[in-house]
Amino acid sequence: MVRRVGFAAFVIALTVPVAAMATGTSQGLQMMRNWVSSDRCMQAAQKKFPDYTADAIAQREAMIKQCLASSNLPPREAIAPGKP
């Protein structure tokens, strides 16, 4: 009986830190929210300007830049045609 209680306590002691790490830190959660917001800006711009002409790409990049700025998100590097 004592061995079972000791073993159960040992297993719980091992799983609690792992469960706490799985829920994430506040910084990690904020980073994930920022990525989701950034992805939404890019999806909206792609939906509004789906063509791959130079004009559409420039308008898409301007829309992404404006959306990121209005959401207080960091800017990203522009995607230029022909750039590796």
Buried (B, 14 or more C-beta within 10 A) or exposed (E): EEEEEEEEEEEEEEEEEEEEEEEEEEEEEEEEEBEEBBEEBBEBBEEEBEEEEEEBBEBBBEBBBEBBEEEEBEEEEEEEEEEE
